[in-house]
């Protein structure tokens, strides 16, 4: 009987210690607030916006793009992105620098946004990659990111409603091959 009481006491102590250490109180500032970044860390990949690295970063520069910190990306890659955009898309004529896409972005403005490969999130707007009105306010699993990117690259000012190059504004994949789950992790299980 004594042994069972000791086990019960030990379990109670462990449970209370766990509860104390697993607090969800983000304002708890007891103890050190210094964060240690000692050690070796390496950035492996940038994927805030899918396909940007694949399409806009020249061969031989992919590793540099993946390891550049976001605050330095615009200065390092915007000019090369603009050259590539103007080469890929006749909708952006270098002789007409005011040509704009469906967002009203010129080639320089658009590639400035693309070159900083981070996923922006708005707490005040609908979460979407682009819904025709809101742009880069987050990304839903259902957002057709590749079609949006194609529209902004090849659609010209009219975008989807009257694209300048209609054959280039969609990958013609309209949905997933499996439905999303209704609870976490939301992604469909692998085949």
Secondary structure, 3 states (H helix, E strand, C coil): CHHHHHHHHHHHHHHHHHHHHCCCCCCCCCCCCCCCCCCCCCCCCCCCCCCHHHHHCCCCCHHHHHHCCHHHHHHHHHHHHHHHHHHHCCCCCCCCCCCECCCCCEHHHHHHHHHCCCCCCCCCCCCCCECCCCECCCCCCCCCHHHHHHHHHHCCCCCCCCCCCHHHCCCCCCCCCCCCCCCCCCCCCCC
